Amino acid sequence: MSIARGSLNELETQYLLAKELGFCALDDSYSEMIERLFALVNGLRNSLNAQR
């Protein structure tokens, strides 16, 4: 799971840089999608930990 979280962190960083540099729209839907993905990965991790 840490690889997935690391990849999401990298995606978030790249998105924030692109947004800051004006390469993408100032739309917050991408931020919301990234946050939703973090929640899904955390939920999956918690579920797998509970099964152990």
C-alpha positions as CSV (number, residue, x, y, z in Angstrom):
1,M,0.0,0.0,0.0
2,S,2.9,2.4,0.6
3,I,3.8,2.3,-3.1
4,A,0.2,3.3,-4.0
5,R,0.3,6.1,-1.4
6,G,3.7,7.3,-2.6
7,S,2.5,7.3,-6.2
8,L,-0.5,9.4,-5.1
9,N,1.8,11.8,-3.3
10,E,3.9,12.1,-6.5
11,L,0.7,12.7,-8.6
12,E,-0.5,15.3,-6.2
13,T,2.9,17.1,-6.3
14,Q,3.0,17.1,-10.1
15,Y,-0.6,18.4,-10.3
16,L,0.2,21.2,-7.8
17,L,3.3,22.2,-9.8
18,A,1.4,22.1,-13.1
19,K,-1.4,24.2,-11.6
20,E,1.1,26.7,-10.1
21,L,3.0,27.0,-13.4
22,G,-0.2,27.5,-15.4
23,F,-0.1,24.3,-17.3
24,C,-3.6,23.2,-16.2
25,A,-6.9,24.8,-15.3
26,L,-7.5,26.1,-11.8
27,D,-10.2,23.5,-11.4
28,D,-10.4,21.8,-8.1
29,S,-12.0,18.6,-9.4
30,Y,-8.5,17.0,-9.8
31,S,-7.7,17.8,-6.1
32,E,-11.0,16.2,-5.1
33,M,-10.3,13.1,-7.2
34,I,-6.8,12.8,-5.6
35,E,-8.2,13.1,-2.1
36,R,-10.9,10.5,-2.9
37,L,-8.1,8.1,-4.1
38,F,-6.2,8.7,-0.9
39,A,-9.4,7.8,1.0
40,L,-9.9,4.6,-1.1
41,V,-6.3,3.5,-0.6
42,N,-6.5,4.1,3.1
43,G,-9.8,2.2,3.3
44,L,-8.3,-0.7,1.5
45,R,-5.3,-0.7,3.8
46,N,-7.5,-0.6,6.9
47,S,-9.6,-3.4,5.5
48,L,-6.6,-5.6,4.8
49,N,-5.1,-4.9,8.2
50,A,-8.4,-5.8,9.9
51,Q,-8.3,-9.2,8.1
52,R,-4.9,-10.1,9.5
